[in-house]
Amino acid sequence: MQLTITFIILGITILLFITNRVRADLVALLSLLTLVVFKVLTPSEALAGFSNSVVIMIAKHYSL
């Protein structure tokens, strides 16, 4: 079941990235939140990526 949910979220995320109707950073955060809501990821797993310096650098780029 989790695999199906993950692929559905991935498909919607890719579609939203391609159409560019919603900002890319918002799409990424909503996808992450959706994975947590459906219990595919734990909150600690979801937040673990934010300790990576590359994520901080990308976030800083979008805030400019």
PQR file of N, CA, C, O and H, with PARSE charges and radii, in Angstrom:
ATOM      1  N   MET A   1       0.817  -1.198   0.000 -0.4000 1.5000
ATOM      2  CA  MET A   1       0.000   0.000   0.000 -0.0000 2.0000
ATOM      3  C   MET A   1       0.859   1.260   0.000  0.5500 1.7000
ATOM      4  O   MET A   1       0.565   2.218  -0.715 -0.5500 1.4000
ATOM      5  N   GLN A   2       1.930   1.256   0.810 -0.4000 1.5000
ATOM      6  CA  GLN A   2       2.790   2.436   0.856 -0.0000 2.0000
ATOM      7  C   GLN A   2       3.464   2.704  -0.485  0.5500 1.7000
ATOM      8  O   GLN A   2       3.677   3.858  -0.857 -0.5500 1.4000
ATOM      9  H   GLN A   2       2.169   0.478   1.391  0.4000 1.0000
ATOM     10  N   LEU A   3       3.796   1.644  -1.207 -0.4000 1.5000
ATOM     11  CA  LEU A   3       4.422   1.799  -2.516 -0.0000 2.0000
ATOM     12  C   LEU A   3       3.467   2.469  -3.500  0.5500 1.7000
ATOM     13  O   LEU A   3       3.875   3.328  -4.282 -0.5500 1.4000
ATOM     14  H   LEU A   3       3.623   0.707  -0.905  0.4000 1.0000
ATOM     15  N   THR A   4       2.212   2.079  -3.458 -0.4000 1.5000
ATOM     16  CA  THR A   4       1.202   2.680  -4.331 -0.0000 2.0000
ATOM     17  C   THR A   4       1.022   4.157  -4.008  0.5500 1.7000
ATOM     18  O   THR A   4       0.975   4.993  -4.910 -0.5500 1.4000
ATOM     19  H   THR A   4       1.881   1.381  -2.822  0.4000 1.0000
ATOM     20  N   ILE A   5       0.924   4.473  -2.738 -0.4000 1.5000
ATOM     21  CA  ILE A   5       0.780   5.872  -2.315 -0.0000 2.0000
ATOM     22  C   ILE A   5       1.986   6.681  -2.760  0.5500 1.7000
ATOM     23  O   ILE A   5       1.843   7.804  -3.242 -0.5500 1.4000
ATOM     24  H   ILE A   5       0.962   3.794  -2.005  0.4000 1.0000
ATOM     25  N   THR A   6       3.166   6.117  -2.600 -0.4000 1.5000
ATOM     26  CA  THR A   6       4.390   6.824  -2.983 -0.0000 2.0000
ATOM     27  C   THR A   6       4.407   7.112  -4.480  0.5500 1.7000
ATOM     28  O   THR A   6       4.761   8.218  -4.889 -0.5500 1.4000
ATOM     29  H   THR A   6       3.282   5.204  -2.208  0.4000 1.0000
ATOM     30  N   PHE A   7       4.031   6.135  -5.302 -0.4000 1.5000
ATOM     31  CA  PHE A   7       4.028   6.345  -6.750 -0.0000 2.0000
ATOM     32  C   PHE A   7       2.966   7.348  -7.178  0.5500 1.7000
ATOM     33  O   PHE A   7       3.190   8.118  -8.112 -0.5500 1.4000
ATOM     34  H   PHE A   7       3.744   5.236  -4.969  0.4000 1.0000
ATOM     35  N   ILE A   8       1.828   7.354  -6.520 -0.4000 1.5000
ATOM     36  CA  ILE A   8       0.791   8.347  -6.832 -0.0000 2.0000
ATOM     37  C   ILE A   8       1.281   9.749  -6.496  0.5500 1.7000
ATOM     38  O   ILE A   8       1.123  10.675  -7.291 -0.5500 1.4000
ATOM     39  H   ILE A   8       1.646   6.729  -5.761  0.4000 1.0000
ATOM     40  N   ILE A   9       1.874   9.902  -5.325 -0.4000 1.5000
ATOM     41  CA  ILE A   9       2.407  11.213  -4.926 -0.0000 2.0000
ATOM     42  C   ILE A   9       3.524  11.636  -5.866  0.5500 1.7000
ATOM     43  O   ILE A   9       3.603  12.804  -6.246 -0.5500 1.4000
ATOM     44  H   ILE A   9       2.003   9.150  -4.679  0.4000 1.0000
ATOM     45  N   LEU A  10       4.387  10.705  -6.246 -0.4000 1.5000
ATOM     46  CA  LEU A  10       5.479  11.005  -7.169 -0.0000 2.0000
ATOM     47  C   LEU A  10       4.939  11.454  -8.521  0.5500 1.7000
ATOM     48  O   LEU A  10       5.440  12.415  -9.106 -0.5500 1.4000
ATOM     49  H   LEU A  10       4.323   9.755  -5.938  0.4000 1.0000
ATOM     50  N   GLY A  11       3.922  10.764  -9.016 -0.4000 1.5000
ATOM     51  CA  GLY A  11       3.330  11.140 -10.299 -0.0000 2.0000
ATOM     52  C   GLY A  11       2.717  12.534 -10.269  0.5500 1.7000
ATOM     53  O   GLY A  11       2.908  13.325 -11.192 -0.5500 1.4000
ATOM     54  H   GLY A  11       3.514   9.983  -8.541  0.4000 1.0000
ATOM     55  N   ILE A  12       1.981  12.827  -9.204 -0.4000 1.5000
ATOM     56  CA  ILE A  12       1.378  14.160  -9.071 -0.0000 2.0000
ATOM     57  C   ILE A  12       2.461  15.220  -8.940  0.5500 1.7000
ATOM     58  O   ILE A  12       2.349  16.304  -9.513 -0.5500 1.4000
ATOM     59  H   ILE A  12       1.826  12.184  -8.454  0.4000 1.0000
ATOM     60  N   THR A  13       3.508  14.906  -8.185 -0.4000 1.5000
ATOM     61  CA  THR A  13       4.610  15.852  -8.005 -0.0000 2.0000
ATOM     62  C   THR A  13       5.292  16.147  -9.333  0.5500 1.7000
ATOM     63  O   THR A  13       5.559  17.307  -9.648 -0.5500 1.4000
ATOM     64  H   THR A  13       3.598  14.026  -7.719  0.4000 1.0000
ATOM     65  N   ILE A  14       5.576  15.111 -10.113 -0.4000 1.5000
ATOM     66  CA  ILE A  14       6.212  15.312 -11.420 -0.0000 2.0000
ATOM     67  C   ILE A  14       5.312  16.145 -12.329  0.5500 1.7000
ATOM     68  O   ILE A  14       5.788  17.041 -13.026 -0.5500 1.4000
ATOM     69  H   ILE A  14       5.358  14.169  -9.857  0.4000 1.0000
ATOM     70  N   LEU A  15       4.022  15.851 -12.322 -0.4000 1.5000
ATOM     71  CA  LEU A  15       3.069  16.609 -13.134 -0.0000 2.0000
ATOM     72  C   LEU A  15       3.062  18.086 -12.736  0.5500 1.7000
ATOM     73  O   LEU A  15       3.047  18.964 -13.599 -0.5500 1.4000
ATOM     74  H   LEU A  15       3.635  15.124 -11.755  0.4000 1.0000
ATOM     75  N   LEU A  16       3.074  18.355 -11.438 -0.4000 1.5000
ATOM     76  CA  LEU A  16       3.085  19.749 -10.978 -0.0000 2.0000
ATOM     77  C   LEU A  16       4.404  20.443 -11.311  0.5500 1.7000
ATOM     78  O   LEU A  16       4.414  21.635 -11.617 -0.5500 1.4000
ATOM     79  H   LEU A  16       3.087  17.642 -10.737  0.4000 1.0000
ATOM     80  N   PHE A  17       5.515  19.709 -11.255 -0.4000 1.5000
ATOM     81  CA  PHE A  17       6.798  20.295 -11.658 -0.0000 2.0000
ATOM     82  C   PHE A  17       6.799  20.635 -13.152  0.5500 1.7000
ATOM     83  O   PHE A  17       7.300  21.687 -13.549 -0.5500 1.4000
ATOM     84  H   PHE A  17       5.507  18.740 -11.007  0.4000 1.0000
ATOM     85  N   ILE A  18       6.241  19.752 -13.970 -0.4000 1.5000
ATOM     86  CA  ILE A  18       6.233  19.970 -15.420 -0.0000 2.0000
ATOM     87  C   ILE A  18       5.334  21.137 -15.798  0.5500 1.7000
ATOM     88  O   ILE A  18       5.714  21.972 -16.619 -0.5500 1.4000
ATOM     89  H   ILE A  18       5.834  18.898 -13.647  0.4000 1.0000
ATOM     90  N   THR A  19       4.138  21.202 -15.205 -0.4000 1.5000
ATOM     91  CA  THR A  19       3.199  22.270 -15.566 -0.0000 2.0000
ATOM     92  C   THR A  19       3.626  23.627 -15.032  0.5500 1.7000
ATOM     93  O   THR A  19       3.252  24.659 -15.589 -0.5500 1.4000
ATOM     94  H   THR A  19       3.829  20.523 -14.539  0.4000 1.0000
ATOM     95  N   ASN A  20       4.399  23.635 -13.966 -0.4000 1.5000
ATOM     96  CA  ASN A  20       4.941  24.868 -13.393 -0.0000 2.0000
ATOM     97  C   ASN A  20       3.837  25.856 -12.982  0.5500 1.7000
ATOM     98  O   ASN A  20       4.044  27.068 -13.032 -0.5500 1.4000
ATOM     99  H   ASN A  20       4.703  22.796 -13.513  0.4000 1.0000
ATOM    100  N   ARG A  21       2.690  25.351 -12.583 -0.4000 1.5000
ATOM    101  CA  ARG A  21       1.606  26.218 -12.117 -0.0000 2.0000
ATOM    102  C   ARG A  21       1.769  26.589 -10.646  0.5500 1.7000
ATOM    103  O   ARG A  21       1.285  27.627 -10.196 -0.5500 1.4000
ATOM    104  H   ARG A  21       2.522  24.366 -12.542  0.4000 1.0000
ATOM    105  N   VAL A  22       2.452  25.733  -9.915 -0.4000 1.5000
ATOM    106  CA  VAL A  22       2.713  25.959  -8.492 -0.0000 2.0000
ATOM    107  C   VAL A  22       4.223  26.040  -8.331  0.5500 1.7000
ATOM    108  O   VAL A  22       4.959  25.310  -8.994 -0.5500 1.4000
ATOM    109  H   VAL A  22       2.846  24.890 -10.281  0.4000 1.0000
ATOM    110  N   ARG A  23       4.690  26.924  -7.454 -0.4000 1.5000
ATOM    111  CA  ARG A  23       6.130  27.072  -7.240 -0.0000 2.0000
ATOM    112  C   ARG A  23       6.756  25.732  -6.863  0.5500 1.7000
ATOM    113  O   ARG A  23       6.158  24.937  -6.139 -0.5500 1.4000
ATOM    114  H   ARG A  23       4.093  27.517  -6.915  0.4000 1.0000
ATOM    115  N   ALA A  24       7.962  25.495  -7.361 -0.4000 1.5000
ATOM    116  CA  ALA A  24       8.636  24.212  -7.171 -0.0000 2.0000
ATOM    117  C   ALA A  24       8.902  23.920  -5.695  0.5500 1.7000
ATOM    118  O   ALA A  24       8.759  22.777  -5.262 -0.5500 1.4000
ATOM    119  H   ALA A  24       8.449  26.141  -7.949  0.4000 1.0000
ATOM    120  N   ASP A  25       9.283  24.927  -4.923 -0.4000 1.5000
ATOM    121  CA  ASP A  25       9.561  24.689  -3.502 -0.0000 2.0000
ATOM    122  C   ASP A  25       8.287  24.318  -2.750  0.5500 1.7000
ATOM    123  O   ASP A  25       8.325  23.503  -1.828 -0.5500 1.4000
ATOM    124  H   ASP A  25       9.399  25.855  -5.276  0.4000 1.0000
ATOM    125  N   LEU A  26       7.167  24.907  -3.137 -0.4000 1.5000
ATOM    126  CA  LEU A  26       5.893  24.579  -2.504 -0.0000 2.0000
ATOM    127  C   LEU A  26       5.449  23.157  -2.865  0.5500 1.7000
ATOM    128  O   LEU A  26       4.915  22.434  -2.023 -0.5500 1.4000
ATOM    129  H   LEU A  26       7.136  25.569  -3.886  0.4000 1.0000
ATOM    130  N   VAL A  27       5.671  22.770  -4.106 -0.4000 1.5000
ATOM    131  CA  VAL A  27       5.334  21.400  -4.533 -0.0000 2.0000
ATOM    132  C   VAL A  27       6.154  20.392  -3.738  0.5500 1.7000
ATOM    133  O   VAL A  27       5.619  19.382  -3.279 -0.5500 1.4000
ATOM    134  H   VAL A  27       6.104  23.357  -4.790  0.4000 1.0000
ATOM    135  N   ALA A  28       7.439  20.656  -3.571 -0.4000 1.5000
ATOM    136  CA  ALA A  28       8.309  19.737  -2.835 -0.0000 2.0000
ATOM    137  C   ALA A  28       7.875  19.613  -1.373  0.5500 1.7000
ATOM    138  O   ALA A  28       7.825  18.510  -0.828 -0.5500 1.4000
ATOM    139  H   ALA A  28       7.874  21.476  -3.944  0.4000 1.0000
ATOM    140  N   LEU A  29       7.565  20.739  -0.748 -0.4000 1.5000
ATOM    141  CA  LEU A  29       7.135  20.700   0.653 -0.0000 2.0000
ATOM    142  C   LEU A  29       5.782  19.999   0.813  0.5500 1.7000
ATOM    143  O   LEU A  29       5.578  19.248   1.767 -0.5500 1.4000
ATOM    144  H   LEU A  29       7.606  21.634  -1.191  0.4000 1.0000
ATOM    145  N   LEU A  30       4.867  20.245  -0.114 -0.4000 1.5000
ATOM    146  CA  LEU A  30       3.566  19.581  -0.046 -0.0000 2.0000
ATOM    147  C   LEU A  30       3.701  18.078  -0.264  0.5500 1.7000
ATOM    148  O   LEU A  30       2.992  17.292   0.365 -0.5500 1.4000
ATOM    149  H   LEU A  30       5.033  20.855  -0.889  0.4000 1.0000
ATOM    150  N   SER A  31       4.597  17.681  -1.142 -0.4000 1.5000
ATOM    151  CA  SER A  31       4.839  16.251  -1.360 -0.0000 2.0000
ATOM    152  C   SER A  31       5.393  15.607  -0.103  0.5500 1.7000
ATOM    153  O   SER A  31       4.975  14.515   0.281 -0.5500 1.4000
ATOM    154  H   SER A  31       5.173  18.320  -1.652  0.4000 1.0000
ATOM    155  N   LEU A  32       6.329  16.284   0.532 -0.4000 1.5000
ATOM    156  CA  LEU A  32       6.908  15.777   1.777 -0.0000 2.0000
ATOM    157  C   LEU A  32       5.845  15.675   2.868  0.5500 1.7000
ATOM    158  O   LEU A  32       5.777  14.674   3.581 -0.5500 1.4000
ATOM    159  H   LEU A  32       6.668  17.172   0.220  0.4000 1.0000
ATOM    160  N   LEU A  33       5.032  16.695   2.996 -0.4000 1.5000
ATOM    161  CA  LEU A  33       3.967  16.693   3.990 -0.0000 2.0000
ATOM    162  C   LEU A  33       2.960  15.567   3.719  0.5500 1.7000
ATOM    163  O   LEU A  33       2.493  14.913   4.651 -0.5500 1.4000
ATOM    164  H   LEU A  33       5.087  17.508   2.416  0.4000 1.0000
ATOM    165  N   THR A  34       2.634  15.346   2.461 -0.4000 1.5000
ATOM    166  CA  THR A  34       1.697  14.286   2.097 -0.0000 2.0000
ATOM    167  C   THR A  34       2.247  12.911   2.459  0.5500 1.7000
ATOM    168  O   THR A  34       1.508  12.048   2.935 -0.5500 1.4000
ATOM    169  H   THR A  34       3.013  15.878   1.703  0.4000 1.0000
ATOM    170  N   LEU A  35       3.548  12.708   2.234 -0.4000 1.5000
ATOM    171  CA  LEU A  35       4.165  11.440   2.607 -0.0000 2.0000
ATOM    172  C   LEU A  35       4.118  11.213   4.115  0.5500 1.7000
ATOM    173  O   LEU A  35       3.975  10.078   4.568 -0.5500 1.4000
ATOM    174  H   LEU A  35       4.147  13.409   1.847  0.4000 1.0000
ATOM    175  N   VAL A  36       4.238  12.281   4.890 -0.4000 1.5000
ATOM    176  CA  VAL A  36       4.150  12.158   6.348 -0.0000 2.0000
ATOM    177  C   VAL A  36       2.711  11.882   6.769  0.5500 1.7000
ATOM    178  O   VAL A  36       2.474  11.055   7.650 -0.5500 1.4000
ATOM    179  H   VAL A  36       4.354  13.204   4.522  0.4000 1.0000
ATOM    180  N   VAL A  37       1.752  12.562   6.153 -0.4000 1.5000
ATOM    181  CA  VAL A  37       0.340  12.380   6.502 -0.0000 2.0000
ATOM    182  C   VAL A  37      -0.112  10.945   6.235  0.5500 1.7000
ATOM    183  O   VAL A  37      -0.876  10.376   7.014 -0.5500 1.4000
ATOM    184  H   VAL A  37       1.945  13.234   5.437  0.4000 1.0000
ATOM    185  N   PHE A  38       0.361  10.363   5.132 -0.4000 1.5000
ATOM    186  CA  PHE A  38      -0.013   8.987   4.809 -0.0000 2.0000
ATOM    187  C   PHE A  38       0.898   7.959   5.477  0.5500 1.7000
ATOM    188  O   PHE A  38       0.823   6.769   5.174 -0.5500 1.4000
ATOM    189  H   PHE A  38       0.982  10.825   4.499  0.4000 1.0000
ATOM    190  N   LYS A  39       1.757   8.419   6.383 -0.4000 1.5000
ATOM    191  CA  LYS A  39       2.638   7.566   7.181 -0.0000 2.0000
ATOM    192  C   LYS A  39       3.601   6.722   6.349  0.5500 1.7000
ATOM    193  O   LYS A  39       3.981   5.619   6.744 -0.5500 1.4000
ATOM    194  H   LYS A  39       1.818   9.387   6.629  0.4000 1.0000
ATOM    195  N   VAL A  40       3.989   7.260   5.192 -0.4000 1.5000
ATOM    196  CA  VAL A  40       5.039   6.628   4.400 -0.0000 2.0000
ATOM    197  C   VAL A  40       6.385   6.980   5.024  0.5500 1.7000
ATOM    198  O   VAL A  40       7.302   6.159   5.049 -0.5500 1.4000
ATOM    199  H   VAL A  40       3.680   8.156   4.872  0.4000 1.0000
ATOM    200  N   LEU A  41       6.494   8.207   5.528 -0.4000 1.5000
ATOM    201  CA  LEU A  41       7.685   8.675   6.243 -0.0000 2.0000
ATOM    202  C   LEU A  41       7.300   9.076   7.656  0.5500 1.7000
ATOM    203  O   LEU A  41       6.184   9.530   7.906 -0.5500 1.4000
ATOM    204  H   LEU A  41       5.749   8.873   5.508  0.4000 1.0000
ATOM    205  N   THR A  42       8.232   8.903   8.567 -0.4000 1.5000
ATOM    206  CA  THR A  42       8.033   9.436   9.913 -0.0000 2.0000
ATOM    207  C   THR A  42       8.442  10.909   9.889  0.5500 1.7000
ATOM    208  O   THR A  42       9.184  11.324   8.999 -0.5500 1.4000
ATOM    209  H   THR A  42       9.139   8.534   8.364  0.4000 1.0000
ATOM    210  N   PRO A  43       7.974  11.698  10.842 -0.5600 1.5000
ATOM    211  CA  PRO A  43       8.388  13.104  10.867  0.2800 2.0000
ATOM    212  C   PRO A  43       9.905  13.276  10.959  0.5500 1.7000
ATOM    213  O   PRO A  43      10.461  14.189  10.350 -0.5500 1.4000
ATOM    214  N   SER A  44      10.572  12.414  11.709 -0.4000 1.5000
ATOM    215  CA  SER A  44      12.029  12.553  11.809 -0.0000 2.0000
ATOM    216  C   SER A  44      12.711  12.226  10.479  0.5500 1.7000
ATOM    217  O   SER A  44      13.710  12.855  10.129 -0.5500 1.4000
ATOM    218  H   SER A  44      10.121  11.672  12.205  0.4000 1.0000
ATOM    219  N   GLU A  45      12.187  11.256   9.739 -0.4000 1.5000
ATOM    220  CA  GLU A  45      12.737  10.955   8.415 -0.0000 2.0000
ATOM    221  C   GLU A  45      12.492  12.110   7.455  0.5500 1.7000
ATOM    222  O   GLU A  45      13.352  12.439   6.639 -0.5500 1.4000
ATOM    223  H   GLU A  45      11.376  10.745  10.024  0.4000 1.0000
ATOM    224  N   ALA A  46      11.323  12.721   7.554 -0.4000 1.5000
ATOM    225  CA  ALA A  46      10.985  13.827   6.667 -0.0000 2.0000
ATOM    226  C   ALA A  46      11.863  15.040   6.917  0.5500 1.7000
ATOM    227  O   ALA A  46      12.229  15.745   5.977 -0.5500 1.4000
ATOM    228  H   ALA A  46      10.624  12.453   8.218  0.4000 1.0000
ATOM    229  N   LEU A  47      12.203  15.291   8.166 -0.4000 1.5000
ATOM    230  CA  LEU A  47      13.001  16.467   8.508 -0.0000 2.0000
ATOM    231  C   LEU A  47      14.503  16.223   8.420  0.5500 1.7000
ATOM    232  O   LEU A  47      15.284  17.172   8.492 -0.5500 1.4000
ATOM    233  H   LEU A  47      11.906  14.719   8.931  0.4000 1.0000
ATOM    234  N   ALA A  48      14.915  14.985   8.268 -0.4000 1.5000
ATOM    235  CA  ALA A  48      16.341  14.654   8.233 -0.0000 2.0000
ATOM    236  C   ALA A  48      17.060  15.326   7.065  0.5500 1.7000
ATOM    237  O   ALA A  48      18.229  15.691   7.192 -0.5500 1.4000
ATOM    238  H   ALA A  48      14.281  14.214   8.209  0.4000 1.0000
ATOM    239  N   GLY A  49      16.388  15.492   5.944 -0.4000 1.5000
ATOM    240  CA  GLY A  49      17.024  16.103   4.782 -0.0000 2.0000
ATOM    241  C   GLY A  49      17.366  17.563   4.970  0.5500 1.7000
ATOM    242  O   GLY A  49      18.246  18.079   4.280 -0.5500 1.4000
ATOM    243  H   GLY A  49      15.438  15.195   5.841  0.4000 1.0000
ATOM    244  N   PHE A  50      16.702  18.240   5.877 -0.4000 1.5000
ATOM    245  CA  PHE A  50      16.955  19.662   6.079 -0.0000 2.0000
ATOM    246  C   PHE A  50      18.276  19.932   6.785  0.5500 1.7000
ATOM    247  O   PHE A  50      18.711  21.082   6.855 -0.5500 1.4000
ATOM    248  H   PHE A  50      15.988  17.821   6.438  0.4000 1.0000
ATOM    249  N   SER A  51      18.917  18.903   7.306 -0.4000 1.5000
ATOM    250  CA  SER A  51      20.226  19.103   7.922 -0.0000 2.0000
ATOM    251  C   SER A  51      21.333  19.090   6.876  0.5500 1.7000
ATOM    252  O   SER A  51      22.483  19.391   7.192 -0.5500 1.4000
ATOM    253  H   SER A  51      18.563  17.970   7.249  0.4000 1.0000
ATOM    254  N   ASN A  52      21.006  18.751   5.651 -0.4000 1.5000
ATOM    255  CA  ASN A  52      21.980  18.724   4.565 -0.0000 2.0000
ATOM    256  C   ASN A  52      22.235  20.147   4.068  0.5500 1.7000
ATOM    257  O   ASN A  52      21.292  20.912   3.867 -0.5500 1.4000
ATOM    258  H   ASN A  52      20.071  18.506   5.393  0.4000 1.0000
ATOM    259  N   SER A  53      23.485  20.498   3.874 -0.4000 1.5000
ATOM    260  CA  SER A  53      23.837  21.858   3.462 -0.0000 2.0000
ATOM    261  C   SER A  53      23.325  22.189   2.060  0.5500 1.7000
ATOM    262  O   SER A  53      23.077  23.358   1.762 -0.5500 1.4000
ATOM    263  H   SER A  53      24.251  19.877   4.037  0.4000 1.0000
ATOM    264  N   VAL A  54      23.164  21.194   1.199 -0.4000 1.5000
ATOM    265  CA  VAL A  54      22.656  21.440  -0.149 -0.0000 2.0000
ATOM    266  C   VAL A  54      21.211  21.926  -0.084  0.5500 1.7000
ATOM    267  O   VAL A  54      20.831  22.822  -0.837 -0.5500 1.4000
ATOM    268  H   VAL A  54      23.366  20.245   1.440  0.4000 1.0000
ATOM    269  N   VAL A  55      20.413  21.358   0.792 -0.4000 1.5000
ATOM    270  CA  VAL A  55      19.023  21.783   0.943 -0.0000 2.0000
ATOM    271  C   VAL A  55      18.969  23.233   1.414  0.5500 1.7000
ATOM    272  O   VAL A  55      18.152  24.017   0.930 -0.5500 1.4000
ATOM    273  H   VAL A  55      20.722  20.631   1.404  0.4000 1.0000
ATOM    274  N   ILE A  56      19.826  23.582   2.343 -0.4000 1.5000
ATOM    275  CA  ILE A  56      19.876  24.970   2.829 -0.0000 2.0000
ATOM    276  C   ILE A  56      20.277  25.918   1.709  0.5500 1.7000
ATOM    277  O   ILE A  56      19.726  27.013   1.593 -0.5500 1.4000
ATOM    278  H   ILE A  56      20.489  22.945   2.736  0.4000 1.0000
ATOM    279  N   MET A  57      21.234  25.502   0.886 -0.4000 1.5000
ATOM    280  CA  MET A  57      21.695  26.346  -0.212 -0.0000 2.0000
ATOM    281  C   MET A  57      20.574  26.555  -1.239  0.5500 1.7000
ATOM    282  O   MET A  57      20.411  27.664  -1.747 -0.5500 1.4000
ATOM    283  H   MET A  57      21.682  24.613   0.981  0.4000 1.0000
ATOM    284  N   ILE A  58      19.810  25.518  -1.547 -0.4000 1.5000
ATOM    285  CA  ILE A  58      18.701  25.648  -2.490 -0.0000 2.0000
ATOM    286  C   ILE A  58      17.607  26.532  -1.903  0.5500 1.7000
ATOM    287  O   ILE A  58      17.043  27.371  -2.605 -0.5500 1.4000
ATOM    288  H   ILE A  58      19.943  24.617  -1.134  0.4000 1.0000
ATOM    289  N   ALA A  59      17.309  26.351  -0.641 -0.4000 1.5000
ATOM    290  CA  ALA A  59      16.290  27.181   0.007 -0.0000 2.0000
ATOM    291  C   ALA A  59      16.713  28.649   0.003  0.5500 1.7000
ATOM    292  O   ALA A  59      15.886  29.538  -0.198 -0.5500 1.4000
ATOM    293  H   ALA A  59      17.767  25.670  -0.070  0.4000 1.0000
ATOM    294  N   LYS A  60      17.986  28.893   0.221 -0.4000 1.5000
ATOM    295  CA  LYS A  60      18.491  30.274   0.213 -0.0000 2.0000
ATOM    296  C   LYS A  60      18.385  30.866  -1.184  0.5500 1.7000
ATOM    297  O   LYS A  60      18.091  32.052  -1.334 -0.5500 1.4000
ATOM    298  H   LYS A  60      18.658  28.171   0.384  0.4000 1.0000
ATOM    299  N   HIS A  61      18.621  30.055  -2.204 -0.4000 1.5000
ATOM    300  CA  HIS A  61      18.529  30.517  -3.577 -0.0000 2.0000
ATOM    301  C   HIS A  61      17.097  30.945  -3.913  0.5500 1.7000
ATOM    302  O   HIS A  61      16.894  31.980  -4.548 -0.5500 1.4000
ATOM    303  H   HIS A  61      18.860  29.092  -2.083  0.4000 1.0000
ATOM    304  N   TYR A  62      16.104  30.154  -3.490 -0.4000 1.5000
ATOM    305  CA  TYR A  62      14.713  30.478  -3.786 -0.0000 2.0000
ATOM    306  C   TYR A  62      14.203  31.667  -2.989  0.5500 1.7000
ATOM    307  O   TYR A  62      13.237  32.312  -3.397 -0.5500 1.4000
ATOM    308  H   TYR A  62      16.269  29.313  -2.974  0.4000 1.0000
ATOM    309  N   SER A  63      14.828  31.965  -1.872 -0.4000 1.5000
ATOM    310  CA  SER A  63      14.361  33.085  -1.057 -0.0000 2.0000
ATOM    311  C   SER A  63      14.841  34.432  -1.585  0.5500 1.7000
ATOM    312  O   SER A  63      14.352  35.474  -1.148 -0.5500 1.4000
ATOM    313  H   SER A  63      15.612  31.441  -1.541  0.4000 1.0000
ATOM    314  N   LEU A  64      15.780  34.427  -2.510 -0.4000 1.5000
ATOM    315  CA  LEU A  64      16.307  35.690  -3.045 -0.0000 2.0000
ATOM    316  C   LEU A  64      15.424  36.282  -4.057  0.5500 1.7000
ATOM    317  O   LEU A  64      15.730  37.343  -4.599 -0.5500 1.4000
ATOM    318  H   LEU A  64      16.177  33.581  -2.865  0.4000 1.0000
TER
END
